[in-house]
Structures are given as C-alpha cells and as structure tokens.
C-alpha cells in the first residue's frame, strides 16, 4: 500500500475545507493509503489550530474542527524520527516533514509548501501537491 507523509498545511486545509487535502484525509480514513506522522507534526498541527488566527476563523465563520483529523491520526503510523536533517535552511521547521517521511519509508510527501515543493524529491521520496497526488494516485 502507498505510504505518504502529509505536511501540516495539508492537515489544516483538510480539517476546514473539503478540497483536495480533505480527499486525501478521506483516503487515509478509508485505509486506501498509509499515512506516517510524527509527534512533531501532530504538535505543530495542534499549535496551529489553537492559534488566534484559526480560533478567530472558527468563531467568525462557525467552522467546526473536523473529526476527520482525529481519525487520520488514529489511522496513521506514528513515527519517531531518529535522524535530524538540515536540508531546508529558509524554514528549518519543514525538516520535520523530511525526517518523518524518511523514517516512515514514505513514497510521497504531500504539501503546498514551496520550501518543500522546490526540492521535488528527497532521498527517493517524491514531493508533490495534493492535486498532483490525486490526479495520479486516487483510486477510481
């Protein structure tokens, strides 16, 4: 089965909107792909959804945090990366995605982050957008 690591921006997007990121979360929930996630990624997600900006959006637009993300985490393999990388100098926190993907033996990193996307590949792990992933790999 295909193994993927999702960047935090995909988790956030899929939690609040029903676009491509949400469709990928559904594939994980349906056990059609395997997601690897680290405690660092979960912590970043938690910090982001509890930020003033997100809380304001929830209050202002009556958005309710999706239960999908909770299912994704419970359906994912929690990885504890042993190796730390310093590949992305412009935004060092993005390295946690590379660390998780490498340790979790993911075939793809799915992201909308330009720091990661411009790498295109990291140690044979392809780095693509949700739209690209769905175009190529979504079950029909």
C-alpha positions in Angstrom: 0.0 0.0 0.0 1.1 3.5 -0.8 2.8 5.4 2.1 2.6 9.2 2.4 3.6 11.9 4.8 1.4 14.9 5.0 2.7 18.4 5.7 0.9 20.2 8.4 -0.7 22.6 5.9 -2.5 19.6 4.3 -3.8 18.5 7.7 -5.0 22.1 8.4 -6.6 22.5 5.0 -8.3 19.1 5.2 -9.7 20.0 8.6 -11.5 23.1 7.5 -12.2 22.8 3.8 -13.5 20.0 1.5 -10.9 20.3 -1.3 -8.0 18.1 -2.4 -6.5 17.9 1.1 -9.8 16.7 2.6 -10.0 14.0 -0.1 -6.5 12.8 0.9 -7.6 12.6 4.5 -10.6 10.6 3.4 -8.3 8.1 1.6 -6.3 7.6 4.8 -9.6 7.2 6.8 -10.7 4.6 4.2 -7.3 2.8 4.6 -6.6 3.2 0.9 -3.2 4.8 1.7 -1.0 4.7 4.7 0.0 8.0 6.4 3.1 8.4 8.5 3.0 11.2 11.0 5.4 12.2 13.8 4.7 13.7 17.2 6.4 16.9 16.0 3.9 17.2 13.1 0.9 16.5 15.5 2.3 19.1 17.9 2.6 21.7 15.1 -0.9 20.9 13.9 -2.3 21.3 17.4 -0.4 24.6 17.9 -1.7 25.9 14.6 -5.4 25.0 15.1 -5.2 26.6 18.5 -3.7 29.8 17.2 -5.6 33.1 17.4 -5.9 33.3 13.6 -7.6 29.9 13.4 -9.8 30.3 16.5 -10.9 33.6 15.0 -11.9 31.9 11.8 -13.8 29.3 13.8 -15.7 31.9 15.8 -16.3 34.2 12.8 -17.4 31.6 10.3 -18.8 29.0 12.6 -16.3 26.5 11.3 -16.1 23.4 13.4 -12.9 21.4 13.6 -13.3 18.3 11.6 -13.3 14.9 13.3 -11.5 13.6 10.2 -8.1 14.8 11.5 -8.6 12.8 14.7 -9.4 9.7 12.7 -6.4 10.4 10.4 -4.1 10.5 13.4 -5.6 7.3 14.9 -5.3 5.6 11.4 -1.7 6.7 10.9 1.6 5.2 11.8 3.2 7.4 14.5 6.9 7.8 13.6 9.7 8.9 15.9 12.5 10.0 13.6 15.9 9.1 14.8 17.8 11.3 12.3 17.5 15.1 12.1 18.0 16.9 8.8 19.1 20.4 8.0 18.1 20.5 4.3 15.6 23.4 4.3 17.5 26.4 5.6 14.9 29.0 4.8 12.3 27.3 7.1 14.0 24.8 9.4 10.7 23.5 10.9 9.9 22.0 7.4 12.8 19.5 8.0 10.5 17.6 10.4 8.4 16.5 7.4 11.5 15.1 5.7 12.5 13.4 8.9 9.1 11.7 9.3 8.9 10.7 5.6 12.4 9.2 5.6 11.9 7.3 8.9 8.4 6.2 7.9 9.6 4.9 4.5 7.0 7.1 2.7 6.9 7.2 -1.0 5.4 10.7 -1.1 5.4 13.9 0.8 2.2 15.8 0.1 2.4 19.6 0.7 1.5 23.0 -0.6 4.7 24.4 1.0 7.1 26.0 -1.6 10.2 25.2 0.5 9.4 21.5 0.3 8.0 21.6 -3.3 11.1 23.1 -4.8 13.1 20.1 -3.7 10.8 17.9 -5.9 12.4 14.8 -4.3 14.3 13.9 -1.2 16.1 10.5 -0.9 13.8 8.9 -3.5 10.6 10.4 -1.8 8.6 12.4 -4.3 7.3 15.8 -3.0 4.0 16.8 -4.7 0.9 18.9 -4.2 -2.5 17.3 -3.2 -3.8 18.0 -6.7 -0.9 16.2 -8.3 -1.3 13.3 -5.9 -5.0 12.8 -6.6 -4.5 13.2 -10.3 -2.0 10.3 -10.3 -2.9 8.0 -7.5 -6.5 8.4 -6.4 -8.4 5.1 -6.7 -11.2 5.3 -9.2 
